[in-house]
Amino acid sequence: MPIRLDDKEACFEQDFAALLSAKREVSEEVDRVAADIIAEVRADGDKAVTAFTSRFDGLDLTPERLRVSEAEIEAAIAACSPELLAALETARERIETYHLRQKPADSWSTDAIGVGSGWRWSAIEAVGLYVPGGTASYPSSVLMNAIPAKVAGVPRVVMVAPTPRGETNPLVLAAARLAGVDEVYRIGGAQAVAALAYGTKTIAPVAKIVGPGNAYVAAAKRRVFGQVGIDMIAGPSEVLVIADSTANPNWIAADLLAQAEHDASAQSILLTDDAGLAAEVEKAVIAQLATLPRAEIAGRSWKDFGAVILVSDLEGAIPLVDRLAPEHLEIMTADPERLSGMIRNAGAIFLGGHTPEAIGDYVGGPNHVLPTARSARFSSGLGVVDFMKRTSLLKCGPDALRALAPAATQLAEAEGLQAHGRSVTIRLNL
Amino acid sequence: MPIRLDDKEACFEQDFAALLSAKREVSEEVDRVAADIIAEVRADGDKAVTAFTSRFDGLDLTPERLRVSEAEIEAAIAACSPELLAALETARERIETYHLRQKPADSWSTDAIGVGSGWRWSAIEAVGLYVPGGTASYPSSVLMNAIPAKVAGVPRVVMVAPTPRGETNPLVLAAARLAGVDEVYRIGGAQAVAALAYGTKTIAPVAKIVGPGNAYVAAAKRRVFGQVGIDMIAGPSEVLVIADSTANPNWIAADLLAQAEHDASAQSILLTDDAGLAAEVEKAVIAQLATLPRAEIAGRSWKDFGAVILVSDLEGAIPLVDRLAPEHLEIMTADPERLSGMIRNAGAIFLGGHTPEAIGDYVGGPNHVLPTARSARFSSGLGVVDFMKRTSLLKCGPDALRALAPAATQLAEAEGLQAHGRSVTIRLNL
């Protein structure tokens, strides 16, 4: 059974705080293992990468076989059904259209004393995209990571995706082609992260690495941060559904289970002011679980991490929502926009009863790579600017420099940086 | 003497690669020490913070004395000269004006099939600002970190600044007040980072920590990343000056030394196509060093990390510039805009002979918190969006959902996520 909380009970604050701080992932030894793998890849390059791939993926490769060939990609596409390829293309087009709206503008202006200032955005020169293997190998994630990179103008997008025992997912390769990925390597784990960050003879290094992965991948990304940029450290996925009495309990149950089926450590939470609805949702979850192929995983997630929070007043509960800072927030109330506008911390908001999160996972348009584990308090979903960087620009002529000189030299002097001051005054012919 | 490189010599590529990979900071034991300090602060809160402050800063505090009082801030402001306060206000106003241009826009639109999508920006709820103590305690850094946070709308900006043996810098407190900082604590090091990330009884936790610090601060920030957001891991500062024969060697020398005086591990590089200019700059550096108060530091930086790179052709050298990805780039050529437009990787560009970096450090307007150690390849200087996050929004009605359902359910099915598909079909009454 999921945890049940009620804001009318005395222990509510304590239980809610416990819900917030519950660790859904352990990673004790993981960091040390990741560090060792990175050190070996830095030292031995391709040789270390192939050795780890043999050990962890049961796949023996030579350096020449690390890269997935054009012919293999073509063959993979030919193996996909036309219907699926069309669905992928629908997704690609909608995701691209949404992300094109995010392209940031350059700026330049000259102020009253003649100082020109502004900035210029440019794409990152090369980006690595981590795609998990096995059960979490999702073509939709390829689109969600690669399309914003290409919209940003990244000239070289490199994908790594492990193929345990050689099993490739044709749709993942099709998605890579559709999204414009430039190179694909059949490697994964911390060894793939290390290869992307430091480069090997076969794989040129990138400047930033994005994409979700298991605990080893997350630990490796944290380790190489600084050498390259990284996106957020992804944790298990989560949804919070806010619902009032107008919501359909069966729809809510379906959405809670869609989240729960991802992973036994995924988290689905319902927050409602209607005790009757809460009870109906719990019943519907049990009923729907019975006919779900991934009932085992979804059931464990719901039992171990699911939660039903009963509150007296939905608007009054907004501080709780901001503390949870959910990755996905569905609002199924009479006026979803009103509540939405009051919430500070959420990765993505799905408005109204006809917007299941699954639409956003695939074809809505917005990115499905979103901040997990309460990081929506300080970070955003993946977007075009994550693949760009801003260079600030400044230009003074002699008069503008003269106008700014007194303030600059006084502050430099106060900070004990006389050479700073001199670099200004030397230009004034004083 | 600085390193001298010449792209006409056979060993150039090797020497240039060595210049790129030269570590300017060691941090072996540092990470372990930072981890221990964080663990103690998490366990013991204020008690640990005061104990470390006593040990590292030679300052005995009680929890009540951690926070700098309003009266102390008022007294500090009264101790500053009116001229300095006016210079600070000039800086504040120019920095604010520049950063107001960076406020990002929300977006909402409805497409042809009736899907509404967009995003909304919101300010981070609480931000911690690390300000180094001792020689690196710069009021200008307070402005550069706090102003964009306040422009973003962050309701709670918390500053920590160590005061070794109780020595406060009045101008730092004045800058905090001017910039709108809400709380100031006289603590530093990894213990301050831990207190901001996890909170203590006295210091409420924040959601993001920004600002430069020593190796312990950097290691602590890396450790708490995930619990809170962080800005980049700052390394020693650096400048690259690109100059042709039109440039003034004395001005270049002054700028190289302004960088070098920061820190013995700062780096100043000149890249030019004019061997005569290079020689004159080297001579001018020696001459100007003689009269510099911080000659010892600047001299060591120039000797250990300075470099003069002679190239046959400035435009042809742009790939070298992009590999260096300098924090600060000064372009003193006949047509600086032309070169500027060709460069991908730089934190900030200063155009033309009358724009010394020092103007940008204080009063230009753009932020002086910039990506160091080649991280301009993948990251930007501090800006308003670093204090905000974007929530994506999606809304379907029944018809839009019906239109998107086939593609979404096919992809869900292909990914083996039947509950995802069901969360869509259950709403269609099929």
Interface residues (C-beta under 8 A of the other chain):
Chain A: E83 L84 A86 A87 L88 T90 A91 T97 Y98 R101 Q102 S107 S109 D111 V115 G116 S117 G118 W119 R120 S122 A123 I124 E125 T135 Y138 P139 S140 L171 A207 K208 R222 F225 G226 V228 G229 I233 N250 W251 A254 D255 L257 A258 A260 E261 H262 Q288 L292 P293 R294 A298 D322 P336 S340 G341 I343 R344 N345 A346 G347 A348 I349 F350 L351 G352 G353 H354 T355 P356 E357 A358 I359 G360 D361 Y362 V363 G364 G365 P366 N367 L370 P371 A373 S375 A376 R377 F378 S379 S380 G381 G383 V385 K389 R390 T391 S392 L393 L394 K395 C396 G397 P398 A400 L401 L404 P406 A407 A408 Q410 L411 A412 A414 E415 G416 L417 Q418 A419 H420 G421 R422 S423 V424 I426 R427
Chain B: E83 L84 A86 A87 L88 T90 A91 T97 Y98 R101 Q102 S107 S109 D111 V115 G116 S117 G118 W119 R120 S122 A123 I124 E125 T135 Y138 P139 S140 L171 A207 K208 R222 F225 G226 V228 G229 I233 N250 W251 A254 D255 L257 A258 A260 E261 H262 Q288 L292 P293 R294 A298 D322 P336 S340 G341 I343 R344 N345 A346 G347 A348 I349 F350 L351 G352 G353 H354 T355 P356 E357 A358 I359 G360 D361 Y362 V363 G364 G365 P366 N367 L370 P371 A373 S375 A376 R377 F378 S379 S380 G381 G383 V385 K389 R390 T391 S392 L393 L394 K395 C396 G397 P398 A400 L401 L404 P406 A407 A408 Q410 L411 A412 A414 E415 G416 L417 Q418 A419 H420 G421 R422 S423 V424 I426 R427
